[in-house]
Amino acid sequence: MEAIKKHFPIFRHQKDLIYLDSAATTQTPQVVIDALTAYYTNYRANVHRGFYALATKATNAYESARDSVAHLIKAKREEIIFTSGTTMGLNSLAYSLSPRLSHRDNVVLTRLEHHANLVPWQEMAKHYGFELRFIELKKYELDLESAKKLIDANTKIVSFTLVSNVLGNITPAEELIRLVRQKAPRALAIVDAAQAIAHLPIDVKKLDCDFLVFSGHKMYGPTGSGALYGKKMLLDEHLEPFFFGGEMVRSVSYESADWMPSPHKFEAGTPNIAGAIGLGAAADFIMKLGWKKIQNHESELTAHALKKLKNEVTIIGPVRNRIGVIAFTIPGVHPHDIADILNQKKICLRAGYHCAEPLHHYLNISATARASFGIYTTKKEIDALAKGIQKIKKMFL
């Protein structure tokens, strides 16, 4: 993967950098940087509204990015709404869908959820009175028997992560959604794909989710970019916008307004044009690399890391059915100290709750250190991490 590493200019400027924090944000390949630069230097203009050549070029690039993102997850282009990221996508769904719920209803989440797929539902539950339920874990895996007990005729929404940003495990999404269809036919299935989008091929039709969200910065794209997928029928007939302003309106009078068709009715105001173009370039970059190459590399890398670390640390999470996100602890050493000492060797990893504080409490863990991999990560870097951990243990223990 050294050849792939050359696509990322940060590694030319930071030659000794060992970046193991891709679950928080990935590095950016030159092709994405070039796409951003081209917009700002060659054809910066607003989209959709202008009849001059520059505006037409900007609009074409923006809408071409929508095609690229749709292709990545096998959706229709009109089912892709550009957002600022997963958090905006999940908040948009919570705000738009919750007013239809009452104290008789329930929303089902899992114990794995990132704060972005927990706090919005908590806040909406306070306003509308619905019950929040949580699918339990069994040996770090989602317990489908728990799901069978929790999902019932009053379940209106089931929202869950496709990959845990702490444990790295891949949830049984297709099986869970089939269960939703059986036990609560009118419920909506929402998938948080933030941690999956750069690591697993996603087919929204095969998955049969109603909505799916992800962020650009976790798939080698720009920060402040992302997408919300929704089934076209739901976007057209079931989901109402709650951001209002220019671009999303078809016509306006002093008394009322009429919306544009999806997806534009959900993209009020001037969008993050460069971000969307960069997101499209990132989607193209992933597709050009190919899922087989990406998954083979990351599978080998994860197996190598688990082998190297299993006798050095306490790994929090399953051994199988996972991606390269490894949370761990060293008894007697605080995760913040682990991260700080490794930073002195230019090894970058995360420490703390990873925006999943309730999950840590549920597992009775105060905090974890987390190493997470991208397509640019190498086995040599994993070996350097293992050596760094050995030195930490000698220092403290």
N, C-alpha and C positions, 0 to 999 in steps of 0.2 A: 504493500500500500504506500510505499515511499513515493511512487509516481503520482498517486492521488494527493499526497501531502503537498506537492508542488503547486496544486491549484489554489492553495490557501496562503496568501502573501504574509500573514502574520508570522508564519514559521520561518520566513526568510528574514524578517526583521527581529524576531525573538528566537534566535537559533537554539538556545538551550531550553526553550519552553516545553514543559510536559503538561499538556492541557487535558485534565480529566474531569471536566465540569460541563460536559455537553448536555446533560439533562437540564441544566439551568439555562444555558444558551450555547448554541453551536457557533463555530467560527464561520467566516464568510468566504466563499471561493471568489476568485477574480472575475469570473463570468457574471456573478451577481453584482459585484462592485461596478463592473463595466456598464451593466444595464442601468444602475442608478445614476452613474456619471453621465451616460448618454442622454438620459432624460433632462438632467439639470443643465447640461452644457449645449445640447443640440436642438431640443424641441420642447422646452418647458412652456406649457400652456395649460389652461384648464380643459377639462374633458367634457364632451357631449354638447357643449353649448356654442362653440365657435364654428364659423363656416370657412375660416381661413386655413391655409395648408398646415400651419404649425399645430393648430388645435386638432385638426383631423388626424395628424400623425400621433399626437398624444392620446387621443381617443382610441385609435386603432391599437396602439401598444397596450393601453389599459385593458381593453376588451380581449386582446390576444392573451394577456396574462390570465384572464378568467378562463379561457379555453384550456390553458396549460394546467391550471389548478383543478379544473373539472376532470381533465384526462388523468391526473395523478390518482384520483380516488374513484374514477369510473362513474362520474356523475354527468348530468346535463349542464351546459353552461349557465342556463337560467336558474339553476339550483344553487349557484355559488354566490354568496354575499360576502363582499370584502369587509373585514373588521380590523380592529387594532390588535386582535389576538384572541386567544382562548377565553380570557377573562371577560372581555367585552361580549363574545359570543354567548357565553353561559349567562351573563347578566341580562343580555337582551332576551334570551329565552325565558328566564325567570320572571322578568318584568312583564313580558308579553303574555305568557301562559297563565300565570298565577291568578289574575283577576277572575278566571273562570272557576276557580276552586273554592271550596267552602270547608266548614268544620267537619263535614261528613267524609271528606276525601283524605287521601294520603299520598305522599311523594316518597318513593323508595330510592335511597342512595346506598352506598357501601361504606364499610369501615376504612376503605383505602383512599378516600377522596382528598384531593388537593383543596385548599381553602376556597379556591375559585369555584369549585363545584359543591361547596358546602354552605358558605356564608350567604350567598344570594338566596338560597332556599330557606335558610334560617330566617332571614329578614322578611321574606315574603310570607312565611308561616306566621310570623307575628302579626302581619297585616290582615291575612285572610283566614287564619285559624285552622289550616289543614295540618295533618300530623306528618312528622318526619319519621321514617323508619330506616334502619340500617342493616344491610345484609352482612352477616358475620363472616369471619375467616376461620378456616380450619387448616392448620399447619401452613399458614401464610397464604393459602389459596382461598378464592371466593367459594363460600359454602352454598351450593345450589339448593341443598335441603333447607337451609335458612331462607333462601329466596322464595322457595315454594310456600313456606309458611307466611311470609310477609306480604307477598303480592296477592291481592284479592280484587273483588269486584269494585271496590272503592279506590283502588290505585289509579291515579290519573297520569302520573309521570314516573318513569324509572330512568334515573340519570347516573351514569357510572363511567369510570375511567377504563380505557382499553388496556393501558399499561400503567402500573403503579410507578410514580416518580420516586418512591422510596424503596420499595421491595423489588422493583424490576419485573414483577411477574405479569404475564399476559393473561388477562381475564377471559373466561369462556363466553365471549360476547354473543356469538351466534346462538349458543345454547340458551343463554339468559334471555335474549330477545324472543326466541321461540316460546320460552316459558311465559313471557309477558303477553304474547299473542294468545296463548291458551287461557291464561288465568284472568287477564284483564284486557280483552280485545280492543277496548276504546282508549287504552293508555298509550302515551307517547314514549318512545325509547330514544334517549339522548345519550350520545357517546362523546366523551372527552378523549380526543385522540392526540393531545398535545405531546405525550411521551412516545406515541407509536408512529407518528407521521413520517419520521426520518428512518425508521427501522423496520417497518412491516408494510407489505403491500396491502392496501385497503380497497375493498370493492363495496361501496355503499349499497349497491343493489343486492349483492349476495348477503351482506350483513343484515339488510332489511331494517336498518335504523331509520328513525324519522328525522333526526337531526344529528349532525356531527360537527365538532368544532376543533380547530387547531391553530397554532401560532407559527408565523414565518420564522421567527428567530430560533426555533427548535428544529428547523429543517434546512439550515444553511442559508436562510433568507434574512431580510432586514428586521430589526426590532420595529415594533409598532405596526406590524402587518399580520394578517391572519385571515381565516375564512370560516364562515358558517354555512354548512350544507343543510338544506332542507328539501324534503320531497316536494316536487312542484305543486301538487295539489294542496299541500299544507301551507306553503308559502302564499299561494293564491287565495285560499279560502279560510284558512284556520288561524294564521298568524297576522297580527296587526302591528304596524310600526308604532314606535313610541318616540323616535327621533323625527322631528319635523323641520322642514325648511325648504331650501332650494333643491332642485334636481329630482327629488322624489315625488313631486307633484305633476299631474297632467294638466290640471287647470285649477285656478283659484279665483274666488270672488270675495267680497267683503264678508260674506255670510258662511262660506264653506269651501272645502277643497276636495279634489279628486286625485287619487294616487296613480302613479305610473305602475305598469305591471312589474312583477318580480323579475329580477332581483333589485331593480332600481328603486322600488318604493321603500327599501330598507337601507338605502345609502344616501341619507340626507346630507346636503352641504358638499363642499369641495372635499373629495376623499384624499387619502394618502396615496396620491398617484404614483409617486416614485416607489413607495413601499409595495404597492400592488404589482408594479412592473418587476421589482426585485423578487417578489414572491413567485411570480410566474417563471422568472429565470431560475430560481432555486428548484421549482418543480421540474423544469426541463433538465436541469443538472442531475437530479436524482434519477429521472427516467433514462437519461443517456448513460449513466453509470450502470443501471440495471439492477433489479432487485436481487437476482441470484448472486451477483458479485458482492453487493452490500451485505446480504445476509450470511453468506459463506464467511466473509471476513469477520463480521461481528460475532458470529457463532464461535469461530475458532478463538477469537480474542477473549470472549467471555469464559470459555472453558479453560483457557490458559490462566486467566486471572483467578478464577475460583480455585484452581489447583495450586497456584502460587500463594494464595492468601489464606487458604483454609486452616493451615496450621499456625498462622501468625495472628489472626484476628477472629472475632466472633461475627460471622456473616449473618445479617438479618434478612431473611428471605429464602425462597425456594432454590433448589439446585437446578431444577429443570423448568422448562416452559417459561423462559425469561429472556430479557434482553440485557445488554451491557450496562446495567445500573446496579451497583453493588454498594449497599449500605452496610456499615460494620461498626463495631466497637472494639476497644482494647480495654479490658478490665483494669481499672486503676488509672486510666488516662482519659482526660476529658476530650471529646471530639474537637473542640476549639483549639486545644493544644496540638492535636495531631495535625490539623490543617495549617496552623501557624508554623510549626517546625518544618513541615513539608514545603511550605511556601518559600522558606529560606533556600531550598534546593530547586526552586522554580517548578515545583510540582503543584498544580492547581487542582484542588478538590473542595467540595462543599462540606460544611459542618453545621449542625443544628437540627431544626425540625423539618426543613425543606418544604415549608408551607403545608405541612401535614401534622400539625401539633396533636390533634385528637388521635391520630393513628399511633403516634409514639406513646401517648398515655395509655391507649388501648393495649399496646404491646408491653407496657410497663418499662419503657425505655426513656431515659431523660433526654437523650439526643443521640444522633449518629453522625459518623463521617460518611461521605458518599463519593465514590469514584464512578464516573460515567463516561462512556466511550462514544466516539464518532467514527466516521469512515477514515479519518486521518490518524487514528490512534494505532500505535504499533505494540508488538510484544515486548520490545526493548523498553518502552515506557512503562509497561506493566511491571517488568523486572525491576526498574528503578523505583517504582512505588513500593514493591516488596522489600527492597533493600532499605529504603527510607523508614519503613515501618519497623524493621528489625533494629535499626539504630534508635528509634523512639523507645522501643521496649527496653533496650539496654539503659537508656537514660533514666527511665522512670521506674523500671522494675528490677 
